[in-house]
Amino acid sequence: MEKLREFLKDVGQFFREVKVELQKVTFPTRQETVGSTVVVLVITVIIAAYLGFSDWALSRIVKMLLQVG
């Protein structure tokens, strides 16, 4: 029974500490979230285009090398 009381006391302490920590959190504004999302999408498109072009160019080079030999 004592272990149960100690456990419940620890659980209560944990949730009190969680509440205190969550009060310290600052969430981004809607504008910051949209701005960050746009940046991520633009970088993703740029990297995808770069990798697509690199893949296309390297495959053309390999095809040319294989046709020569």
TIBADREN-441385 format. One record per residue (C-alpha): residue number from 1; y, x negated, z. Coordinates in Angstrom, 3 decimals. Layout:
<recs>
REC num       py       px       pz
REC NUM        Y        X        Z
...
</recs>
This chain:
<recs>
REC num       py       px       pz
REC   1    0.000    0.000    0.000
REC   2    2.319   -2.910    0.770
REC   3    1.692   -4.369   -2.685
REC   4    2.731   -1.071   -4.267
REC   5    5.989   -1.004   -2.283
REC   6    6.715   -4.608   -3.245
REC   7    5.967   -3.817   -6.889
REC   8    8.267   -0.771   -6.895
REC   9   10.993   -2.823   -5.218
REC  10   10.650   -5.498   -7.926
REC  11   10.752   -2.877  -10.688
REC  12   13.896   -1.358   -9.214
REC  13   15.526   -4.789   -8.981
REC  14   14.575   -5.513  -12.596
REC  15   16.238   -2.339  -13.880
REC  16   19.371   -2.985  -11.805
REC  17   19.616   -6.449  -13.363
REC  18   19.049   -5.000  -16.840
REC  19   21.899   -2.543  -16.288
REC  20   24.235   -5.357  -15.197
REC  21   23.320   -7.479  -18.235
REC  22   23.768   -4.576  -20.669
REC  23   27.281   -4.031  -19.341
REC  24   28.100   -7.577  -20.483
REC  25   26.989   -6.912  -24.068
REC  26   29.675   -6.385  -26.685
REC  27   28.462   -4.564  -29.752
REC  28   30.095   -5.179  -33.136
REC  29   32.470   -2.613  -34.548
REC  30   31.536   -0.575  -37.598
REC  31   33.846   -2.717  -39.730
REC  32   32.206   -5.948  -38.517
REC  33   28.747   -4.533  -39.174
REC  34   29.660   -3.434  -42.708
REC  35   31.283   -6.808  -43.414
REC  36   28.230   -8.722  -42.221
REC  37   25.938   -6.479  -44.265
REC  38   27.980   -7.086  -47.420
REC  39   27.849  -10.845  -46.872
REC  40   24.070  -10.750  -46.438
REC  41   23.607   -8.636  -49.576
REC  42   25.859  -10.870  -51.695
REC  43   24.092  -14.050  -50.556
REC  44   20.712  -12.410  -51.196
REC  45   21.712  -11.504  -54.768
REC  46   23.059  -15.017  -55.416
REC  47   19.895  -16.680  -54.122
REC  48   17.688  -14.259  -56.066
REC  49   19.608  -15.007  -59.283
REC  50   19.375  -18.759  -58.669
REC  51   15.629  -18.611  -58.003
REC  52   15.055  -16.325  -60.989
REC  53   16.969  -18.654  -63.300
REC  54   15.180  -21.717  -61.888
REC  55   11.802  -20.070  -62.385
REC  56   12.677  -19.085  -65.942
REC  57   13.995  -22.566  -66.822
REC  58   11.048  -24.397  -65.309
REC  59    8.546  -22.110  -67.025
REC  60   10.265  -22.785  -70.384
REC  61   10.089  -26.549  -69.731
REC  62    6.379  -26.349  -68.850
REC  63    5.663  -24.274  -71.981
REC  64    7.483  -26.841  -74.149
REC  65    5.564  -29.717  -72.576
REC  66    2.241  -27.977  -73.080
REC  67    2.994  -27.219  -76.751
REC  68    3.853  -30.875  -77.480
REC  69    0.569  -32.240  -76.133
</recs>
